Amino acid sequence: MNGAQAMVRTLADAGVGVWFANPGTSELHLVAALDGEPRARGVLCLFEGVATGAADGYGRMAGGPAAVLLHLGPGLANGLANLHNARRAKTPVVTVIGDHATHHHRFDAPLQSDIATVAGSVSAWMRLPQTAADVGPAAADVVAAARAGGVATLIVPADAAWSEGGTVAEARPAPPPAPAAGDALEPVAAALTGGEPCVVLIGGAATRRAGLEAAGRIAAATGARVLCETFPARLERGAGVPPVERLAYLGEMASAQLAGARHIVLAGARRPVTFFAYPDLPGDLVPDGCQVHDLGANPAESLAELADAVAGDARPPRQAAARPEIPTGALTAETAAAVIGALLPDGAIVSDEANTSGLWLAGATAGAPPHDWLTLTGGAIGQGLPVATGAAVARPDRPVICLEADGSAMYTISALWTQAREGLDVTTVVFNNGAYAILSMETTRVGAMAAPPAAGTIARDMVDLSRPSLDFVALASGMGVPASRARTAEEFADQFGRAIAEPGPHLIEAVVPPLG
């Protein structure tokens, strides 16, 4: 048995059978080893950023890791943005990066690079096995590390993969979950029941049903306000689920949400800060004089204990079932959101990278049947299509809806080809407003220039997506995905309804005006 075979079998024994891959020469023995493992599934992606984003989406919905196979340092670099998003989401991902053979390093071949330094920037755990005998044990360890919550990386030299001497290693148990906050909850409970305004800011695992239930009980009993981090990895929501408002993206709006709080309890969320620095505006969103309490690494269990301590048999509020009426007339981001809210299927998984075109989605879908909402955790665009792809591989029993901005879609548009090849049930809505609208908004906020159209020619061109205009129907059709274009609310409702009723991938280009 060579090292590659030992790795593939060890990963399969540990429950990792899906490989999202864009391999090169250094990884071909690993690819060949997949043929000898009946539990393995190889999913080809045409760009490494699609492969890494798909592994992120898979991990968010499967609760365990897939493997992503990358080619040397440049392949890693191409996939880095979505590994950054996975790191921020704390998604379990097994990243396997092929390297040159150990004896080839001294030649400084054209693709030689410092893989470990780059991989370290997104990895919670990393190992570099040097021989075939090292690969199996390292593979067992990488799965355990990924299951602890994060990107775990193996850098495998080609000779360690092709050489004989590999052995299958037994699956390692994942590290036990961190304990709940325990005695440390006493001051938090005192703060919540002390009569001062409190905010419970949830994130991570606390945005699943158990965390939402506990946070809702606390709010019902104490009057604390519950907010969710701006970009949750996986938020359960919809009719019957305790509702939660997300912390706003714009710092001014987020400051208003937190204003007056004397205590902020972090349950799986980070301390709230602005996404960027702005002239004459604070970056830290915690109000002056407010005390911050952190429940630690096991937020859902800590919230449950906290709820038992302060909430008694209080019941959390429930989101009422409600649907918007299907609108008529002009298609805008607002009317498109109403259509989606009216028709969103039960159990949907929504991958949301709609950006400025998504401002009305939360309200329109709040009372839809229960569903999961996956967001842009690290802010690196180009995530929506790949995450939808991986989520559909993880949960073929559930419909996946990808809500995608036009500019962001172009980063990883080749994910459509993988969806077609794998027959994935993904309905993609591309909001085509012909602009990087978020940048148009930010130009004045950072004080760099006047907002378009008052900005100069170069500034206008840098946020404009015309000349030529993007044709997403042609792009999707060229990759085997049935596609249509909607310019009115009626057209969009008809096309969206038909797409979600039919199995397999579909794309709808929703032509909408840019925000403002």
C-alpha atoms as one frame of an Amber mdcrd trajectory, in Angstrom:
protein
   0.000   0.000   0.000   1.338   3.434  -0.862   0.849   6.575   1.193  -1.994
   7.862  -0.977  -3.992   4.654  -0.541  -3.371   4.740   3.197  -4.651   8.318
   3.374  -7.823   7.713   1.381  -8.736   4.580   3.348  -7.945   6.205   6.694
 -10.137   9.195   5.865 -12.963   6.920   4.702 -12.743   4.890   7.926 -13.062
   8.184   9.811 -16.194   9.151   7.865 -14.617  11.439   5.260 -15.602  10.180
   1.829 -16.343  13.308  -0.219 -13.388  14.956  -1.959 -13.859  18.348  -3.623
 -10.869  18.554  -5.891  -8.919  20.538  -8.414  -5.824  18.363  -8.566  -2.544
  18.691 -10.425   0.424  16.463 -11.181   1.619  16.273  -7.574  -1.760  14.889
  -6.444  -2.412  12.258  -9.108  -1.551   9.335  -6.838  -4.153  10.617  -4.391
  -6.675  10.837  -7.221  -5.822   7.301  -8.323  -6.295   6.067  -4.764  -9.914
   7.246  -4.800 -10.692   4.571  -7.390  -9.697   1.886  -4.895 -12.019   3.139
  -2.160 -15.729   2.444  -2.771 -16.758   4.902  -0.037 -15.020   7.781  -1.779
 -16.771  10.352  -3.969 -14.702  12.727  -6.068 -16.329  16.037  -7.002 -14.386
  17.950  -9.633 -14.358  21.737  -9.371 -12.903  23.901 -12.109 -11.390  26.430
  -9.714  -9.838  25.907  -6.305 -12.007  28.635  -4.747 -15.060  26.584  -5.696
 -13.563  23.457  -4.125 -12.740  25.173  -0.829 -16.106  26.939  -0.676 -17.920
  23.693  -1.421 -16.053  21.989   1.417 -17.199  24.836   3.665 -20.835  24.443
   2.614 -20.623  20.676   3.046 -19.193  20.975   6.541 -21.797  23.506   7.657
 -24.661  21.194   6.676 -23.151  17.740   7.276 -21.740  18.530  10.700 -18.520
  16.759   9.702 -15.742  17.403   7.214 -15.262  16.766   3.550 -11.787  16.739
   2.065 -10.616  19.393  -0.361  -7.642  18.551  -2.601  -5.452  21.412  -3.828
  -2.383  21.634  -6.079   0.715  23.037  -4.435   0.997  26.616  -3.170  -0.659
  28.349  -6.134  -3.695  26.035  -5.879  -3.915  26.831  -2.189  -3.675  30.535
  -2.993  -6.556  30.253  -5.443  -8.680  28.626  -2.736  -7.579  30.833   0.133
 -10.520  33.281   0.247 -13.062  30.573   0.908 -10.770  28.841   3.395 -10.724
  32.210   5.157 -14.535  32.158   5.216 -14.479  28.557   6.497 -12.044  29.539
   9.241 -14.358  32.336  10.350 -17.296  29.918  10.292 -15.304  27.318  12.282
 -16.368  24.794   9.667 -14.777  21.339   9.853 -12.692  21.042   6.667  -9.903
  18.587   5.834  -7.544  20.375   3.445  -5.050  18.192   1.580  -2.369  20.073
  -0.360  -0.032  18.193  -2.635   3.606  19.245  -2.556   6.638  18.492  -4.688
   8.512  15.319  -3.821  10.905  15.947  -0.937  13.990  15.368  -3.093  12.706
  17.881  -5.668  12.582  20.846  -3.297  16.264  21.656  -3.756  15.695  22.521
  -7.412  13.300  25.422  -6.655  11.020  24.316  -9.507   8.597  26.900 -10.933
   5.682  25.883  -8.674   7.801  25.710  -5.521   6.524  27.985  -2.713   6.249
  28.246   1.059   2.995  26.311   1.385   3.121  25.986   5.160   3.300  29.720
   5.787   0.293  30.432   3.569  -1.723  27.472   4.861  -1.011  28.483   8.439
  -2.955  31.689   7.978  -6.252  29.793   7.630  -5.569  26.530   9.457  -6.402
  25.678  13.052  -4.179  22.589  12.753  -1.497  21.558  10.257   0.908  18.682
   9.647   3.532  17.873   6.997   4.029  14.075   6.794   7.333  13.274   5.113
   7.095   9.542   4.372   4.448   7.060   3.292   4.441   5.617   6.808   3.581
   9.049   8.219   0.585   9.680   5.988  -2.002   7.311   7.512  -1.523   8.482
  11.118  -1.503  12.093   9.965  -4.773  11.499   8.097  -6.413  10.116  11.239
  -5.225  13.121  13.208  -6.405  15.648  10.623  -9.982  14.375  10.793 -10.039
  14.594  14.570  -8.644  18.120  14.385 -11.235  19.198  11.805 -14.077  17.760
  13.876 -12.937  19.977  16.730 -14.131  22.853  14.552 -11.929  24.410  11.921
  -9.726  24.002   8.874  -7.200  21.201   9.403  -4.472  20.840   6.807  -2.123
  18.141   5.527   0.697  19.054   3.150   1.634  15.796   1.420   4.816  15.470
  -0.654   4.362  13.546  -3.877   6.879  10.881  -2.866   5.088  10.298   0.443
   1.963   9.622  -1.644   3.517   7.333  -4.267   5.941   5.376  -2.067   5.121
   1.978  -0.575   4.920   1.571   3.185   1.640   3.276   3.919  -0.611   1.890
   6.651  -4.233   2.594   7.492  -4.559   4.284  10.875  -7.506   3.881  13.220
  -9.897   6.796  13.454  -9.074   9.140  16.321 -11.811  10.499  18.541 -12.450
  14.189  18.202 -11.407  16.213  21.222 -14.237  16.331  23.761 -16.372  19.454
  23.571 -15.286  22.311  25.756 -17.110  22.387  29.067 -19.911  24.850  29.621
 -19.010  28.026  31.446 -20.144  26.542  34.802 -19.315  28.746  37.791 -18.362
  31.548  35.415 -22.075  31.909  34.649 -22.822  33.394  38.060 -21.747  36.966
  37.230 -23.549  36.712  33.869 -26.726  35.573  35.589 -26.364  38.447  38.062
 -25.995  40.903  35.182 -29.058  39.544  33.396 -31.218  39.765  36.503 -29.751
  42.991  37.884 -32.097  45.380  36.118 -29.555  46.946  33.757 -30.028  46.754
  29.959 -28.433  43.591  28.555 -27.768  42.259  25.068 -27.100  38.578  24.354
 -25.085  38.367  21.114 -25.158  34.830  19.694 -23.035  33.186  17.032 -21.389
  29.890  16.113 -23.256  26.851  17.392 -25.657  29.074  19.359 -27.514  30.013
  16.156 -28.921  26.497  15.907 -32.268  25.546  17.427 -31.032  24.659  20.944
 -29.122  27.925  21.290 -32.026  29.956  19.956 -34.423  28.262  22.375 -32.166
  29.002  25.357 -31.512  32.596  24.301 -35.237  33.117  23.762 -36.029  31.829
  27.252 -33.462  34.229  28.726 -34.957  37.136  26.821 -38.507  36.234  27.865
 -37.564  36.021  31.546 -35.120  38.915  31.896 -35.986  41.399  29.161 -32.526
  41.062  27.633 -32.334  41.743  23.909 -31.015  38.890  21.747 -29.037  39.673
  18.611 -27.215  37.389  16.180 -23.785  38.075  14.725 -23.904  39.835  11.352
 -22.809  36.835   9.283 -23.727  33.541  11.007 -22.356  30.300   9.598 -25.713
  28.542   9.868 -28.798  30.220  11.272 -31.977  28.198  11.806 -35.010  30.364
  11.211 -38.604  30.400   9.991 -42.070  29.667  11.350 -42.034  28.139  14.826
 -38.358  28.955  15.437 -37.399  31.584  18.034 -36.663  34.688  15.939 -33.466
  36.679  16.239 -32.405  39.971  14.696 -28.958  40.100  13.104 -26.451  42.770
  14.078 -26.375  45.305  11.244 -23.492  45.473   8.777 -23.314  49.274   8.896
 -21.585  50.440  12.052 -23.993  53.303  12.640 -26.960  50.939  12.585 -25.188
  48.378  14.772 -24.339  51.102  17.294 -28.017  52.000  17.463 -28.910  48.346
  18.126 -26.423  48.182  21.007 -27.016  51.686  22.381 -27.709  51.828  26.095
 -26.528  48.299  26.854 -24.707  47.971  30.159 -23.858  44.313  29.583 -23.167
  42.339  26.405 -23.091  38.558  26.738 -21.129  36.863  23.940 -22.442  33.371
  23.197 -20.346  32.041  20.314 -19.935  35.539  18.859 -16.945  37.844  18.820
 -16.803  41.291  20.351 -18.755  43.541  17.952 -16.611  45.794  15.760 -17.090
  47.590  12.443 -16.050  45.728   9.301 -13.753  48.545   8.226 -12.198  51.649
   9.686 -13.921  54.926   8.830 -12.654  58.470   9.364 -13.912  59.929  12.654
 -15.996  56.842  13.552 -15.187  54.309  16.295 -14.262  50.772  15.290 -15.351
  49.198  18.583 -19.135  48.959  18.771 -19.349  48.229  22.506 -21.014  51.242
  24.183 -18.997  53.222  26.701 -19.352  51.792  30.177 -20.699  48.459  28.922
 -19.276  45.257  30.409 -18.643  42.330  28.047 -19.095  38.742  29.260 -17.944
  35.753  27.154 -19.576  32.351  27.645 -16.583  30.557  26.112 -16.159  27.736
  23.621 -19.415  25.836  24.230 -22.006  28.579  23.808 -25.117  26.453  23.223
 -24.640  24.392  26.382 -23.659  27.484  28.385 -26.789  29.287  27.193 -28.913
  26.304  28.235 -27.384  26.330  31.727 -27.810  30.081  31.919 -31.453  29.792
  30.876 -32.070  27.189  33.572 -30.510  29.555  36.111 -32.409  32.740  35.226
 -35.443  31.793  33.149 -37.230  29.035  35.027 -40.048  27.744  32.832 -40.214
  30.860  30.677 -41.021  30.071  27.068 -39.201  31.635  24.132 -41.152  33.597
  21.558 -41.918  31.804  18.295 -41.877  33.210  14.797 -45.404  33.262  13.441
 -46.057  31.624  10.091 -46.553  34.334   7.470 -45.889  34.795   3.777 -45.804
  37.946   1.676 -48.257  38.292  -1.164 -46.648  37.659  -4.536 -46.099  41.146
  -5.957 -46.699  42.400  -9.458 -45.058  45.062 -11.570 -41.420  46.109 -11.606
 -38.774  43.677 -10.417 -36.645  45.212  -7.689 -34.605  43.730  -4.867 -37.623
  44.335  -2.626 -40.202  42.649  -4.863 -37.804  39.772  -5.552 -37.471  39.228
  -1.794 -41.263  39.095  -1.500 -41.426  36.408  -4.188 -38.752  34.362  -2.431
 -40.535  34.718   0.905 -43.838  33.685  -0.666 -42.432  30.577  -2.355 -39.471
  29.426  -0.225 -39.889  25.648   0.178 -40.034  23.862   3.514 -36.602  22.746
   4.716 -34.708  24.957   2.266 -31.014  25.665   2.689 -30.313  29.256   1.644
 -26.802  30.322   0.682 -26.981  34.105   0.863 -24.490  36.332  -0.926 -27.046
  38.777  -2.274 -25.193  41.694  -0.670 -26.983  45.014  -1.270 -29.779  43.251
  -3.161 -30.536  41.223  -0.054 -31.656  43.996   2.295 -35.307  42.888   2.228
 -34.731  39.138   2.388 -34.738  38.757   6.180 -38.123  40.379   6.609 -39.703
  38.669   3.619 -38.617  35.163   4.657 -38.986  35.413   8.455 -42.315  33.551
   8.555 -41.554  31.057   5.787 -41.389  27.338   6.672 -38.329  26.395   8.762
 -35.056  26.653   6.874 -31.311  27.209   7.290 -29.546  30.424   6.282 -25.828
  30.295   5.405 -23.968  33.604   5.161 -20.687  35.202   4.157 -18.871  34.558
   7.421 -15.501  36.044   6.546 -16.627  38.765   4.164 -14.558  37.363   1.262
 -16.932  37.396  -1.698 -17.267  34.509  -4.113 -18.677  32.196  -1.459 -22.370
  31.877  -2.331 -22.254  29.523  -5.320 -19.603  27.172  -3.877 -21.258  26.969
  -0.452 -24.563  26.127  -2.137 -22.770  23.405  -4.110 -21.285  21.790  -1.014
 -24.526  22.085   0.938 -26.376  20.270  -1.857 -23.821  17.438  -1.805 -24.187
  17.171   1.987 -27.998  17.265   1.990 -29.411  15.932  -1.294 -32.748  15.506
   0.485 -33.255  19.260   0.833 -33.692  22.070  -1.733 -30.842  24.569  -1.885
 -31.423  28.201  -2.855 -28.426  30.370  -3.757 -29.081  34.123  -3.634 -26.151
  35.721  -5.395 -24.954  39.208  -6.306 -23.748  39.647  -9.874 -20.224  40.836
  -9.067 -19.695  38.152  -6.429 -21.026  35.464  -8.754 -18.254  36.097 -11.262
 -15.569  35.125  -8.751 -16.697  31.492  -8.691 -19.181  31.182 -11.561 -17.711
  27.820 -12.562 -19.494  26.281  -9.561 -22.477  26.047 -11.928 -20.590  23.473
 -14.003 -20.053  21.296 -10.938 -23.733  21.611 -10.034 -24.690  20.450 -13.533
 -22.221  17.582 -13.573 -23.345  16.310 -10.153 -27.061  16.934 -10.810 -27.388
  19.041  -7.651 -30.754  20.509  -6.671 -29.655  24.146  -6.471 -31.765  27.078
  -7.619 -29.541  30.123  -8.101 -30.921  33.645  -8.273 -28.374  36.148  -9.573
 -29.356  39.729  -8.769 -27.984  41.552 -11.792 -27.828  45.259 -10.986 -24.848
  45.900 -13.240 -22.616  47.244 -10.480 -20.481  46.611  -7.447 -23.191  48.445
  -5.534 -21.616  47.848  -2.137 -18.538  49.787  -3.265 -20.672  52.629  -4.559
 -22.129  52.884  -1.070 -18.771  52.639   0.675 -17.009  55.292  -1.390 -18.551
  58.142   0.543 -18.511  56.309   3.884 -14.734  56.001   3.834 -14.375  59.562
   2.556 -12.442  58.489  -0.515 -14.508  60.229  -3.192 -17.959  61.371  -4.129
 -20.457  58.627  -4.744 -21.228  57.720  -8.369 -22.480  59.256 -10.574 -20.748
  62.363  -9.173 -17.425  60.491  -8.936 -14.825  60.815 -11.674 -14.668  58.560
 -14.721 -12.138  56.107 -13.295 -13.984  55.832  -9.982 -17.279  55.184 -11.789
 -15.675  52.540 -13.992 -14.255  50.675 -11.005 -17.747  49.940  -9.641 -19.586
  49.504 -12.960 -20.182  46.068 -14.529 -21.292  47.186 -17.995 -19.410  47.531
 -21.297 -20.158  44.698 -21.817 -23.057  43.758 -19.585 -22.907  40.309 -18.035
 -25.227  37.690 -19.520 -25.824  35.116 -16.786 -28.316  33.151 -18.880 -25.625
  32.530 -21.473 -22.999  31.796 -18.814 -25.214  29.241 -17.063 -26.404  27.637
 -20.293 -22.809  27.274 -21.410 -22.111  25.208 -18.291 -25.166  22.989 -18.611
 -27.506  24.756 -16.173 -30.996  25.662 -17.445 -31.397  29.419 -17.121 -33.897
  32.218 -17.629 -34.095  35.976 -17.173 -36.753  37.907 -15.253 -37.441  41.626
 -15.592 -40.833  41.792 -13.846 -42.112  40.442 -10.558 -44.558  38.198 -12.416
 -41.783  36.687 -14.553 -39.614  36.118 -11.515 -42.397  34.431  -9.542 -43.176
  32.107 -12.463 -39.518  31.215 -13.062 -38.649  30.769  -9.378 -41.697  28.574
  -8.789 -40.854  26.336 -11.719 -37.173  26.105 -10.751 -37.832  24.956  -7.199
 -40.433  22.453  -8.401 -37.992  20.716 -10.770 -35.002  18.669  -9.593 -31.484
  19.624 -10.603 -29.769  22.982 -10.971 -31.426  26.117 -12.363 -30.407  29.752
 -12.621 -32.604  32.839 -12.785 -31.068  36.168 -13.712 -33.122  38.748 -11.828
 -32.514  42.111 -13.475 -32.917  44.704 -10.711 -31.850  48.336 -10.265 -28.879
  48.959  -7.965 -29.518  50.191  -4.447 -30.028  53.952  -4.484
